[in-house]
Each structure stands twice: as structure tokens, then as C-alpha cells.
Amino acid sequence: MINNKEVTAIIVARKGSVRVPSKNLLPLGGDTLISRKIKQLMGAKLIDRVVFGSDSDEMLQHAEKYGAECIRRPDYYCDEKQASANDMIRNMMDLVKTDVVVWAHCTNPLLSSGTYDNAISTYAKGLEDGYDSLLSVVELREHLWGEDKKPLNYNPYQARHVPARELPPYYMQDGGIFIQSYAQMKSNSYFFGKKPQLFLIPSDEFLDINNLRDYILAKAIIENFK
């Protein structure tokens, strides 16, 4: 809870994952992606509720076993060919009522409970500074080229080569944490508002599982280094 407002973490998952079948139920360090995420969120001191929404009976039963409040999502909003991300968010806001939403994904398995608490505290302070939401990012200091095949952030033809560490940073959404008020998320049907604060996650907690290679990497990190 922050400022006497209920904080609810929302996780959504669907049974029709394409790139990695049954991705959210894959084993990972003695857990599944789903149970690992629920434990991370329930371990955060500032999160009051964890809500899991899915069209899969198996996933719903699994999430309930780990203490999440479970909501069956209509099939339409779980079909990416029919419903957009905006449609999906709008539907979840119709199914859940709270004060502050922490939108989380199972596919970011390295985020810690402490990082979620830090993000929520940062969000609350950011409201005082004029921000209306928060999204997690990772910093990129790399030699980047654009679609026009021209360098974006450096001049490769100058006399001295600029090392990556000296380049101006760019920021990439990692998809791990999105926070805004329930009322605003219900209104804009999106992950963040018009003036989001960028929350830099610890570099060793960055990993977004999009394909089999990402999963294998996550498994290796968790089983050998965590």
C-alpha cells in the first residue's frame, strides 16, 4: 500500500503462446515462470494483492495454488489476432478494481521483490514531481544504426573512435514493470500515461523471455548463479 491506496499487481497469460509453447508453465529453478513471478510479487512489501488472469484452466489452477487471485479472461481478449493490447488492458480493468496497478509479466524472471518495492516507491515520489506513471527500462550504450543505415548516436568517421561507455545513453523498455493509477489505466487502456518516469532496473535483473534461447539463458542464470 502507498499513501493509503491499495496496490494490485496484475499478471496476464494465455494458453496460445506461439514462439515458445506453454511458455508460462516452463520449469525454472524449481518453479514455473508463473509461480516464480507470483512469489516475487507477493514478496514485495508494498503490493497488497496479486491477480492472475488467463484463459487456461491449467494456468489458473496453478496460479491459485501459489496464492494469486485468479480471473478467467474471455477467449476474445486472449487472441492477439482479434484483440489488441489496448483491448486486453481495457478488459482487465473491467475485471479488476483497485487504486494502483503494477502490471507484471511472467517473462521477466530475474526481477526481485525489492526491485518491485523500489519501483513502487519511485512511482509514488514521481507523482509529486509531475510524472503520471512509471515504466522499467534498461540503459543502452551501444553503437546504434537506424533503419536508414546511418548511425544514430555517434560519428564513425571522426578522428577518434568513441567507446560505447562514452556514448549518450538510450533506454529500452524491458517489459517488466508498468505502474499507474487504476483510474488512469482504465481510461487510457495502456501500460503507462503521457508522462511516465523511466525506472532503471538493475542490469543483472534484465532478461525478457521471448524465445527458446532466452529461456535457456534464464534457466542457466537461475540454476547456476542465483
Sequence and secondary structure as in RCSB ss.txt:
>XXXX:A:sequence
MINNKEVTAIIVARKGSVRVPSKNLLPLGGDTLISRKIKQLMGAKLIDRVVFGSDSDEMLQHAEKYGAECIRRPD
YYCDEKQASANDMIRNMMDLVKTDVVVWAHCTNPLLSSGTYDNAISTYAKGLEDGYDSLLSVVELREHLWGEDKK
PLNYNPYQARHVPARELPPYYMQDGGIFIQSYAQMKSNSYFFGKKPQLFLIPSDEFLDINNLRDYILAKAIIENF
K
>XXXX:A:secstr
 BTTB EEEEEEE S  SSSTTGGG EETTEEHHHHHHHHHHT TT  EEEEEES HHHHHHHHHTT EEEE  G
GGG TTTS HHHHHHHHHHH   SEEEEE TT TT  HHHHHHHHHHHHHHHHTT  EEEEEEEE S  B TTSS
BSS  TTSSS   GGGS  EEEEEEEEEEEEHHHHHHH SSS SSEEEEE  GGG     SHHHHHHHHHHHHHT
 
